Amino acid sequence: MVIHALLAASLAMTSMPATALQARVDCARVKCLALTFDDGPGTTTPALLKILGKAGAKATFFLVGKQVEKRPEIAAQVVKQGHAIGNHTYSHASLPTLRDDEILEELKVTQEVIGQATGQQPTMFRPPYGHTDERVLGLADEANLAQVLWTATTLDWQLRDAKKIKAAVLRLAGRDGVILMHDTVPATVKAMPEIVTELKKRGYHLVTVPTLLRGKRPQSGVSYF
């Protein structure tokens, strides 16, 4: 049975010292928001990392195995700068359409690829398109992965306009929220400086999912959000 748990567990990554830097941010006391980015690393990811670094903001990146193979140095940079990482499958497949062995292959190969590139393996994954079911969740359990969805999506891949994406983020932002975006959408990266500035003005601490979901270590096979 899928257990949806908000603010119920910490998704602390294995050997992730930079994430630990946010351990001092207590989201029970301050207003936190997690910005998450799917489908990378892409050619626009380094620019996004510079923006986040300049702002002192942390985010969570759900990485596609094929893209990590193409750009392992960018995946390593994501981790080095203190952002959290997650598994977004190897080929960005709709998991419920696959056989059990194919789903496990998508997850486990991506774990290996990310591990080789960054020196650590994620403890969480996000199903492409949000397509998931009880079978997928059970197989994620076998791969020792917790499932992380979101509280709001900007549909930035569809908007592809910086002003519209900024407006969507500001409209959807809420305390303890998890907002879905894509670091592979140039307009998203273009909008990010103004997004971060405005969110900070509104009192948000921009944190990783592991910081937002504080407490006990997550259980593999559990769905969050």
N, C-alpha and C positions, 0 to 999 in steps of 0.2 A: 504494500500500500504506500502511495506517495505521501510523504509527510512534508507539508509546506511549513517552513520554519523561518520566521523573521526575527532577527535579533536573538537567535537561540544558540548560535554556535560561532566559533572562530574558525575562519578558513585559513589559518596560518600555513604558509607554504614551507616545505622542507628546506632547511638551510637558506633562509631568506633574510639575511641580516638587515637589508635596507627596509623591508617591510616593518621590521621590529622598531625602526625609527618612529613609526606612527603609534607605537604602543602607548605613548603618553597622551594621545588624543582619546579622551573618554567620550564616546558618542552618547553615553547616557546623560552626560552633563552639557554637551555642546551640540549644535546643529550640524549634522554630518550628511554628506551626499557622496555617492559613489558614481563616478563617470566611468563607463566601461566601453571598450572599443573591440569590435570583432573583425575578423577576416584577414588580419595582417600576419606578419609585418609586410608593409607595402612601401612603395617609393616615397610616399608622403609621411610615413611614420617618423623618420628622423626630425622633420620640421615640427611635428606635434610634440615630440619629446623635448625639443628646445623650448617650446612655449610653456609646457608644463613645468619644466625645470626652472625657468625664469620666474614663474609664479609661485614656486614652492608647492605645487599641487601634485597629488599622487592619483593614479588611476589604475584600472585593471584591464589587461589586454588578453583576449581570448584568441590564441594563435592557431592558424591553420598549418598543419604539418608540411604541406607542399610549399607554402610560402616561407616557412622557417628554413627549409632546405635551400631555397633560393637566396635567402638573406639571413644567414645564421648570425652575422655580426650585429644586425639590427635587433634580433631577438635577445642577444646577449646584452645589448645596450639598454633594452627595456628593463631587464633585471638589475643591471648595474646602477641604474638611476632610481631604484627603489620602488618600482611599480610591481604590482602583482600580475601573475600570468595564469592562464587557464588553457585547457585543451579544447579546441574547436573542431576536432576531427582532422583527418589527413586530407580529404578531398572536398570538404564542405558538402557532404552528402546528406540527404534526408534520411535519417537513421531508421525510422519505422518501416521504410521500404526495403531495407536490407535484411539478409539472413543473420542469424545470431553470430556466426563466425565472421561475417563481414563487418558487423558492428564492432566486435571486439578488435578486429584488425585495425579499423579506423581509429579507435581509441588508443590501443597499445602501441602501434607504430608511431603515432603522434607523441606519445609519452617519451619514447626513445629518442625521437628526433629533437624534441625540445630539450631533453636531458643532455644530449650531446652538444647542443648549441649554447645552453645557458648554465649547465652544471647543476640543474635542479629539475625535478619533475613536478608538474602541477598536482594539486589534490582536488581540483575542481574542473568541471567541464561545462560547456554551454552547447546544447544541440543546435546545429544550423537551422535557421528559419523558426526556431522554437519548436520544431517537430519532435515530439517525444511521447512516450507512453510507458505503461508499467513494465513492458518487456525491455525497453531501452534502459530504464532506470535499474532494472535487475542486472543487466549486463554491465552497466556502469559500476555497480557494486562489485562485480567480479574484477573490474579494472581498478578498484580502490579509488573511485572518483565520486565526489558529491556533485550534484547537478545545480547549477546557478542560472536562474532565468533573470527576470528584471521586473521592475515596477512600472516602467514607462519606456516607450521607444519613440525616437524622433522621426523615424522613417527618412533619415537623412539621405539614404541611397536613392530615394525617390524624389525628394525635394531638390537636392543638388543646388542649393542656393544659400549662401552664407547668412543672409538676413533672415530667411525663413527658418533655417536650422537654429540660429540663435533664439528666435522667438519661440520655437518649439521647446528648446531646453528650458528656457525661463518659465514657460507655461507649465511644464511638467515637473519642475523641480519641487521636491518636498522633503522634509526631514526624514532621514534614514532611507531615502530613495535610491534606486539603482537604475540609471539611465543608459539605454542602449544606443550606441553610435558606431561609426566605422572609421578607423584611421586610414582606410583606403579611399575615402571620399574626400577629394581636395577641398570642396566647399566647407566640409566640417572642420578641417584643419585651419582654413582661412577664418572661420568664425570663432575659433577657440580663444584667442586673446580677449575678445570682448565678452565671451561667455564666462570665462574664469573671473575677469574683473567684476562683472555684475553679480555673479554668485557670491563672491567674497564680500561685496558691499551689502548683500542680503544676509550676511552672517554665517554662510556655510563654510564648513571645513571640508575640503575636497580630499577624500580618503580612499584607500583601496577597499575592496570587498572584505579582505581579511580583517581590516580595522573596523569596518562597519559592523561585521558580524562577530561581535566579541563574545568571549565566554569559553565554552567547552569546544574541544576539537570536533570538527564535523564528522558525521558518519557517512561512509561511502554508501551510495545508493539512496541517499536522502535528497529531496528536491527543495531548494531554497528559493523563495519568492514565487 
